[in-house]
Amino acid sequence: MKIITAIVVSVFSISTALAAANIPINWKLEWPRTDFSKHTIDLGEVFSGGPPKDGIPSIDSPKFTSLAESRGLSDSEPVVGLVINGDARAYPLRVLMWHEIVNDTVGGVPVTVTYCPLCNSSIVFERRLNGRTLDFGTTGKLRNSDLIMYDRQTESWWQQFLGEAIVGEMTGKNLVMIPSRLESLALFKQRAPTGKVLVPTNPSKRSYGTNPYAGYDSRTRPYGFFTGPFPEGIEAMVRVVAVGSEAWSLPLLRDKGSIRAGDLEIRWQAGQNSALDASTIAKGRDVGNVVVMRNGKDVVHDVTFAFVFHAFHPNGVLHTE
């Protein structure tokens, strides 16, 4: 009887401590290795996106084909184009839509290629940090509608939009972002004719080429996972080109064709389908291609939604005119 009483008291004490720290007890059950005592955010800002841990499976052993042998991918479909040390690879959003994370090694550099559909945020990170190579998966959690990743080595949680560890042992650490382009397959072919294209490991397992978020980028506001304030002077779902804490609206860039800001050059060119418009990605409306360069070299940037930029950079500068 004393043992049972002690167990009940212990469970009650743990539950009370978790509740006081705003940590749902099911988190601790699902994430026993995550140190929830370390975090840089209000844990109340974290929402469940629906799927459990790894419910959206990362690709950890990616398969590629040559551009010449690629099938079923239209020239106007969006890909994350990455070139490192002469190694050129295209990661189609038709695949990333269903996996969100690809752990890969490109040009000898361990990288993780990420895409968050709810933010239209495509960012590439180096996986090496402090002499350690990390592997990433999906938590099934969201903050500001943005994907929260985790590393399998410490099970710390990472904010995809920032590349920052926000919960766990690695809290406060930042991954290095690597320049990439969200571009049409046609433009990737032009700049990397000998490049490779990611293909599904199991083509029949997902509806590759379809968009489960049909009509999402035509909404006036994001889904209910986002509860924060919206930016002023621009609609929430307008695409913006974010470079650090500064951003330019896509309509502004499209109207001008190119924008110079100091030594930064931002260019727009037609010919890329939206991945978040029609139910079939290849039929999505043309949102164009963006290139951001400084002194002739690609610069880390993200083509995301205005509400996302404002959520993570509330004091940032957003140019609309």
Legacy VTK file of the C-alpha trace (Angstrom):
# vtk DataFile Version 3.0
C-alpha trace
ASCII
DATASET POLYDATA
POINTS 321 float
0.000 0.000 0.000
2.847 2.390 0.857
4.498 1.677 -2.512
1.262 2.404 -4.400
0.761 5.600 -2.408
4.331 6.683 -3.165
3.827 6.065 -6.882
0.573 8.045 -6.906
2.229 10.918 -5.037
5.192 10.830 -7.453
2.972 10.877 -10.556
0.908 13.686 -9.028
4.065 15.674 -8.263
5.382 15.244 -11.809
2.014 16.213 -13.301
1.833 19.285 -11.051
5.373 20.339 -12.002
4.670 19.925 -15.707
1.422 21.874 -15.434
3.186 24.679 -13.557
5.747 24.871 -16.361
2.977 24.864 -18.988
4.151 21.496 -20.325
1.382 19.048 -21.331
2.061 15.672 -19.719
1.642 13.907 -23.085
4.666 15.857 -24.343
6.846 14.311 -21.658
5.479 10.859 -22.413
6.159 11.288 -26.145
9.484 13.075 -25.619
11.172 11.474 -22.575
14.646 12.567 -23.768
13.754 16.227 -24.279
14.851 18.583 -21.502
11.779 20.804 -21.153
13.419 22.775 -18.340
15.418 24.557 -21.049
13.508 26.738 -23.478
13.617 30.244 -24.939
9.922 30.554 -25.788
6.569 30.543 -24.071
5.590 26.883 -24.436
1.966 27.988 -24.661
2.766 29.229 -28.179
3.272 25.649 -29.392
0.333 23.955 -31.143
-0.124 20.391 -32.291
-0.346 20.301 -36.071
-2.173 16.969 -35.933
0.474 14.369 -36.843
2.543 12.843 -34.022
6.330 12.781 -33.794
7.655 11.681 -37.215
4.050 11.432 -38.459
5.370 13.441 -41.392
8.420 11.287 -42.149
11.702 12.927 -43.052
13.728 11.504 -45.946
16.983 10.185 -44.509
18.331 8.172 -47.452
17.414 10.358 -50.433
17.336 8.960 -53.960
18.115 11.038 -57.039
17.875 10.776 -60.779
19.520 12.780 -63.541
17.663 15.670 -65.139
17.555 13.720 -68.395
15.881 10.745 -66.699
13.474 12.775 -64.569
9.815 11.965 -65.293
6.488 13.529 -64.390
7.907 16.856 -63.226
6.914 19.868 -65.319
9.427 22.619 -66.090
7.395 25.229 -64.205
7.109 23.230 -60.971
8.958 24.612 -57.917
12.115 22.994 -56.600
14.588 23.957 -53.916
17.763 24.338 -55.956
21.012 23.767 -54.066
24.590 23.902 -55.366
27.528 23.199 -53.039
31.085 22.644 -54.257
29.812 21.883 -57.757
27.267 19.316 -56.533
23.851 20.504 -57.799
20.585 19.011 -56.557
16.923 19.903 -56.970
14.382 19.020 -54.284
10.869 19.276 -55.794
8.150 20.699 -53.571
5.915 17.877 -54.866
8.111 15.631 -52.655
8.954 18.031 -49.831
5.238 18.777 -49.388
4.827 15.279 -47.908
8.106 14.984 -45.976
9.153 18.562 -45.065
12.728 17.499 -44.221
15.483 15.820 -46.245
18.724 14.900 -44.490
21.418 14.802 -47.150
25.093 15.411 -47.884
25.804 17.748 -50.796
29.281 18.553 -52.032
30.663 16.901 -48.907
28.563 19.097 -46.600
25.893 17.497 -44.365
22.693 19.486 -44.897
19.020 19.382 -44.058
16.649 20.710 -46.706
13.364 21.905 -45.196
9.983 23.124 -46.395
7.070 24.254 -44.241
3.896 24.379 -46.384
1.924 26.504 -43.906
4.614 29.194 -44.174
5.825 28.464 -47.716
9.235 28.582 -46.072
12.081 26.678 -47.768
15.407 26.845 -45.923
18.580 24.772 -46.128
20.781 24.297 -43.058
24.186 22.804 -42.442
23.751 19.822 -40.104
27.171 20.156 -38.519
27.189 22.023 -35.240
30.031 22.196 -32.711
31.786 19.210 -34.277
28.634 17.092 -34.306
26.462 16.042 -37.255
22.747 16.166 -36.487
19.811 14.413 -38.149
16.400 16.074 -38.159
12.805 14.911 -38.020
9.381 16.498 -37.559
7.840 16.978 -34.111
4.269 17.376 -35.376
4.254 20.707 -33.516
3.889 24.254 -34.844
4.712 27.726 -33.552
3.439 30.724 -35.491
2.208 28.106 -37.989
5.838 27.165 -38.615
7.344 23.689 -38.523
9.148 22.716 -35.321
11.882 20.210 -36.113
13.877 18.061 -33.704
17.350 16.581 -33.828
17.586 12.869 -33.181
20.813 13.182 -31.208
19.380 15.219 -28.278
15.687 15.483 -29.226
15.874 19.248 -28.841
13.226 21.222 -30.735
14.215 23.659 -33.472
12.242 26.478 -35.115
12.499 25.938 -38.857
12.075 29.597 -39.845
14.956 30.704 -37.621
17.145 27.594 -37.471
17.219 28.103 -33.705
16.877 25.497 -30.946
13.971 26.627 -28.774
13.501 23.668 -26.391
15.900 21.111 -24.901
19.615 20.570 -24.469
20.539 22.588 -27.581
18.401 25.601 -26.610
19.887 28.849 -27.899
22.046 27.179 -30.559
21.661 28.242 -34.195
22.160 26.271 -37.382
24.042 27.862 -40.273
21.744 28.649 -43.201
23.021 27.830 -46.681
21.981 29.864 -49.757
19.453 28.084 -51.960
16.799 29.064 -54.468
13.108 28.288 -54.666
12.987 28.119 -58.448
11.294 26.415 -61.359
12.794 23.176 -62.618
13.489 24.960 -65.919
15.702 27.571 -64.245
17.506 24.905 -62.228
18.238 23.050 -65.485
19.680 26.226 -67.003
22.150 26.817 -64.191
22.918 23.172 -63.423
22.398 21.017 -66.543
24.266 18.078 -64.960
22.372 18.349 -61.678
20.279 15.666 -59.985
16.619 15.605 -58.927
15.217 14.092 -55.736
12.688 11.323 -56.400
10.321 9.612 -53.933
11.771 6.575 -52.202
8.379 4.882 -52.458
6.363 6.629 -55.232
3.084 4.898 -54.350
3.127 5.817 -50.660
2.062 9.468 -51.076
0.072 11.477 -53.638
3.187 13.154 -54.979
2.384 16.078 -57.242
-0.829 16.955 -55.413
-1.310 19.806 -52.968
-3.199 18.880 -49.778
-3.511 22.595 -48.979
-5.419 23.585 -52.131
-6.378 27.261 -52.129
-4.260 27.994 -49.058
-2.339 30.946 -50.489
-5.576 32.567 -51.698
-6.990 32.761 -48.173
-7.186 36.090 -46.360
-5.512 34.563 -43.319
-3.718 31.331 -42.349
-5.308 28.351 -40.659
-6.197 28.548 -36.973
-2.773 27.320 -35.841
-1.745 30.981 -35.950
-3.084 33.232 -33.194
-0.629 36.119 -33.297
-1.084 39.663 -34.620
-1.047 40.356 -38.350
1.200 42.935 -40.029
-0.188 46.341 -40.901
-0.308 47.686 -44.443
-0.135 44.288 -46.146
-2.439 41.270 -46.297
-1.361 38.323 -44.162
-0.965 35.833 -47.032
0.983 38.025 -49.440
4.360 36.527 -50.268
7.415 38.487 -49.189
11.131 38.035 -49.830
12.797 37.949 -46.434
16.507 38.628 -45.983
17.232 38.597 -42.276
15.002 41.131 -40.524
14.156 42.995 -43.747
11.612 41.954 -46.382
10.094 43.143 -49.656
6.593 42.276 -50.832
6.451 40.044 -53.895
3.908 42.333 -55.652
6.387 45.202 -55.274
9.246 43.111 -56.649
7.096 41.766 -59.490
6.088 45.288 -60.526
9.666 46.548 -60.508
11.359 43.420 -61.859
14.403 44.068 -59.683
15.193 45.942 -56.496
18.541 47.175 -55.208
19.110 47.783 -51.511
22.724 48.759 -50.940
24.821 45.931 -52.383
21.821 43.583 -52.341
20.077 42.795 -55.632
16.670 41.068 -55.702
15.268 39.910 -59.048
11.942 38.434 -60.154
11.194 36.342 -63.248
7.927 34.676 -64.293
7.548 30.935 -64.729
7.056 29.093 -61.427
3.860 27.434 -60.198
2.598 28.104 -56.700
2.731 24.853 -54.722
-0.144 26.017 -52.514
-2.767 27.071 -55.060
-4.355 24.343 -57.211
-4.907 20.775 -56.032
-2.266 19.731 -58.592
0.995 21.628 -58.127
1.780 21.722 -61.857
-1.473 23.661 -62.393
-0.815 26.276 -59.722
-0.823 29.914 -60.734
2.432 31.580 -61.737
4.071 33.279 -58.726
7.439 33.666 -60.407
11.036 33.067 -59.402
13.155 35.101 -57.005
16.945 35.428 -56.951
18.771 37.349 -54.206
22.455 38.136 -54.690
25.212 40.236 -53.194
28.317 40.916 -55.246
27.341 38.168 -57.672
26.828 35.483 -55.016
23.590 33.952 -53.759
22.329 35.242 -50.408
20.295 33.335 -47.837
16.657 34.387 -48.174
13.157 33.014 -47.888
9.993 33.567 -49.942
7.389 33.321 -47.213
4.095 34.942 -46.160
3.828 38.398 -44.623
2.272 37.060 -41.416
5.217 34.698 -40.898
7.845 37.397 -41.351
5.983 39.680 -38.953
5.592 36.910 -36.353
9.308 36.156 -36.195
10.541 39.693 -36.893
7.928 41.954 -35.247
10.359 44.874 -35.357
11.630 44.050 -38.835
11.271 46.277 -41.870
8.731 45.177 -44.518
8.804 47.184 -47.751
5.515 47.390 -49.627
6.154 50.446 -51.817
LINES 1 322
321 0 1 2 3 4 5 6 7 8 9 10 11 12 13 14 15 16 17 18 19 20 21 22 23 24 25 26 27 28 29 30 31 32 33 34 35 36 37 38 39 40 41 42 43 44 45 46 47 48 49 50 51 52 53 54 55 56 57 58 59 60 61 62 63 64 65 66 67 68 69 70 71 72 73 74 75 76 77 78 79 80 81 82 83 84 85 86 87 88 89 90 91 92 93 94 95 96 97 98 99 100 101 102 103 104 105 106 107 108 109 110 111 112 113 114 115 116 117 118 119 120 121 122 123 124 125 126 127 128 129 130 131 132 133 134 135 136 137 138 139 140 141 142 143 144 145 146 147 148 149 150 151 152 153 154 155 156 157 158 159 160 161 162 163 164 165 166 167 168 169 170 171 172 173 174 175 176 177 178 179 180 181 182 183 184 185 186 187 188 189 190 191 192 193 194 195 196 197 198 199 200 201 202 203 204 205 206 207 208 209 210 211 212 213 214 215 216 217 218 219 220 221 222 223 224 225 226 227 228 229 230 231 232 233 234 235 236 237 238 239 240 241 242 243 244 245 246 247 248 249 250 251 252 253 254 255 256 257 258 259 260 261 262 263 264 265 266 267 268 269 270 271 272 273 274 275 276 277 278 279 280 281 282 283 284 285 286 287 288 289 290 291 292 293 294 295 296 297 298 299 300 301 302 303 304 305 306 307 308 309 310 311 312 313 314 315 316 317 318 319 320
